[in-house]
Amino acid sequence: MIGAMRRFALAVCLAALLVAPAAASAASAASRGVLTTAEYAQLASAQKALKSVSTAKATVLVCARTKNVSQLLKAWKRDCNGVADYALTGIRAQAAAKSCTKYSSTADRMVCMYPTYDAFYRAARAYYRADQRVDELAQARGFDSACVAVIGDPITVVAAEGRLAKNLRQLVRALYKKDAPALEAAATRADKDQDQIQSNAPTSLSLCPHR
């Protein structure tokens, strides 16, 4: 059980860094469906920086440097921070899975793992909601689905994020109830969700009209 959980946590951490979203926002009705010059500059800079980061802490710095030039970009910045927090809490969960092997009984190990996995679930839920919000704002702004996938994430990826949050909630409940079979089942489902989240999303700004 502990071994399976350790592999799961590692997969999630790596995926969080690979799926770091890019985004942009709108300033007025006049820019409907078109990135403003300021938005495009911020998005291009963020995309370039995110390609070179290898840690969650480095992702946080990219988020911090991005300016809130519009409401959509402000939402993206929350999403960017959500990705970083998701990765950091995943790393802590992975460490907990390893550290908690010091306990001899499965029940004691599950009690030990509960706090960090609860934090991991909450970070996953926040990440999902932030990503969902970015897509909603981009769609309302008038961007087509291809551009929305660049600004935020493809609809299939966002759906997988929602399922992942739901299954992590079930995983946390299983830890709380010390239900090992339910824990394994939830972890297996979450792994499948994670595979879908890892799917490559389009990143070319050429898919988004801009000034």
C-alpha positions in Angstrom: 0.0 0.0 0.0 2.7 2.5 1.0 4.7 1.7 -2.2 1.8 2.3 -4.4 1.0 5.6 -2.7 4.6 6.7 -3.1 4.5 6.1 -6.9 1.3 7.9 -7.1 2.6 11.0 -5.3 5.6 11.2 -7.5 3.6 11.0 -10.7 1.3 13.8 -9.6 4.3 16.1 -8.7 5.9 15.6 -12.1 2.6 16.2 -13.9 1.9 19.4 -12.0 5.1 20.9 -13.3 4.5 19.7 -16.9 0.9 21.0 -17.0 1.7 24.5 -15.7 -0.8 26.6 -17.7 -0.3 29.7 -19.8 -2.9 32.4 -19.8 -4.0 35.9 -20.8 -6.9 38.2 -20.1 -9.2 40.9 -21.4 -9.4 44.6 -20.7 -12.5 45.7 -22.7 -15.2 44.7 -25.1 -13.1 46.1 -27.9 -10.5 43.4 -27.4 -13.0 40.6 -27.5 -11.4 37.5 -29.0 -8.1 39.3 -29.3 -5.1 39.5 -26.9 -4.1 43.1 -26.1 -0.5 44.0 -26.6 0.1 43.9 -22.8 -1.7 40.6 -22.4 0.3 39.1 -25.3 3.6 40.3 -23.8 2.8 38.9 -20.3 1.7 35.6 -21.8 4.7 35.2 -24.0 7.0 36.0 -21.2 5.3 33.5 -18.8 5.3 30.7 -21.4 9.0 31.2 -22.1 9.8 31.2 -18.4 7.7 28.1 -17.6 9.4 26.1 -20.2 12.7 26.4 -18.4 11.5 25.9 -14.8 12.1 22.5 -13.1 10.7 23.0 -9.6 7.5 24.2 -8.0 9.4 27.0 -6.3 10.7 28.3 -9.6 7.1 28.3 -10.9 6.1 30.5 -8.0 8.6 33.1 -9.1 7.2 33.0 -12.6 3.7 33.6 -11.2 5.0 36.5 -9.1 6.6 38.3 -12.1 3.4 38.1 -14.1 1.5 41.4 -14.1 -2.3 41.7 -13.6 -2.9 43.6 -16.8 -6.5 42.4 -17.1 -9.1 40.3 -15.3 -8.3 37.2 -17.3 -4.6 37.4 -16.6 -5.4 38.0 -12.9 -7.3 34.7 -12.9 -4.4 33.0 -14.7 -2.0 34.3 -12.0 -4.2 32.6 -9.4 -4.1 29.5 -11.5 -0.3 29.7 -11.8 0.0 29.9 -8.1 -2.5 27.0 -7.8 -0.2 24.8 -10.0 2.8 25.6 -7.8 0.9 24.9 -4.6 -0.4 21.7 -6.1 3.1 20.6 -6.9 4.5 21.6 -3.5 1.8 19.8 -1.5 2.3 16.7 -3.8 6.0 16.7 -2.9 5.1 16.9 0.8 2.6 14.0 0.3 5.3 12.0 -1.4 7.7 12.6 1.5 5.0 11.7 4.0 4.3 8.4 2.3 8.0 7.6 2.8 8.3 8.9 6.3 5.2 7.2 7.6 6.7 3.7 6.8 8.4 4.1 10.2 5.1 2.9 11.7 4.6 -0.8 11.9 0.8 -1.0 11.4 -1.1 0.1 8.3 -3.6 2.0 10.4 -0.8 4.1 12.0 0.7 4.8 8.7 -2.6 6.0 7.3 -3.1 8.3 10.4 0.4 9.7 9.7 -0.3 10.3 6.0 -3.7 11.9 6.5 -2.7 15.6 7.1 -0.4 16.0 4.1 -2.8 14.1 1.8 -5.7 16.3 3.0 -3.6 19.3 2.1 -2.8 17.7 -1.3 -6.5 17.2 -2.0 -7.4 20.8 -1.1 -4.6 22.1 -3.4 -5.8 19.9 -6.2 -9.4 21.2 -5.7 -8.1 24.8 -5.7 -6.0 24.2 -8.8 -9.0 22.7 -10.6 -11.3 25.6 -9.7 -8.7 28.2 -10.7 -8.1 26.4 -14.1 -11.8 26.1 -14.6 -12.2 29.8 -14.0 -9.5 30.8 -16.5 -11.3 28.7 -19.2 -14.7 30.3 -18.3 -13.3 33.8 -18.6 -11.5 33.0 -21.8 -14.6 31.6 -23.3 -16.6 34.6 -22.2 -14.0 36.8 -23.7 -14.8 35.3 -27.1 -11.7 33.1 -27.7 -12.3 29.9 -29.6 -11.6 26.5 -28.1 -8.1 26.2 -29.5 -7.1 29.5 -28.0 -8.8 28.7 -24.7 -6.6 25.6 -24.5 -3.6 27.8 -24.8 -4.8 30.4 -22.4 -5.9 27.8 -19.8 -6.3 24.1 -20.5 -8.2 21.9 -22.9 -11.7 21.0 -21.6 -10.7 17.3 -21.4 -7.8 18.2 -19.1 -9.9 20.4 -16.9 -12.4 17.6 -16.6 -9.7 15.2 -15.5 -8.5 17.8 -12.9 -12.1 17.8 -11.5 -12.1 14.0 -11.4 -8.7 13.9 -9.7 -9.9 16.3 -7.0 -12.9 14.1 -6.4 -10.8 11.0 -6.2 -8.3 12.6 -3.9 -11.2 13.5 -1.6 -12.2 9.8 -1.6 -8.5 8.9 -0.9 -8.4 11.3 2.1 -11.7 9.9 3.4 -10.2 6.4 3.2 -7.2 7.5 5.1 -9.4 9.1 7.8 -11.5 5.9 8.1 -8.3 3.7 7.9 -9.9 1.8 5.0 -7.0 0.3 3.0 -9.0 -1.2 0.2 -10.8 2.1 -0.4 -7.5 3.9 -0.3 -6.0 1.7 -3.0 -9.1 2.1 -5.2 -9.1 5.9 -4.9 -5.3 6.0 -5.7 -5.8 3.8 -8.8 -8.6 6.1 -10.1 -6.5 9.2 -9.3 -3.6 7.7 -11.3 -5.8 7.3 -14.3 -6.9 10.9 -14.0 -3.3 12.0 -13.7 -2.5 10.3 -17.0 -5.1 12.4 -18.7 -3.8 15.6 -17.1 -0.4 14.9 -18.4 -1.6 15.0 -22.0 0.1 17.7 -24.0 -1.9 20.9 -24.3 -1.3 23.4 -27.2 1.0 26.3 -26.3 1.4 28.2 -29.5 0.2 31.8 -29.2 -0.4 31.7 -33.0 -3.7 30.1 -32.1 -4.8 33.3 -30.3 -5.4 36.5 -32.3 -3.4 39.4 -30.8 -2.4 43.0 -31.3 
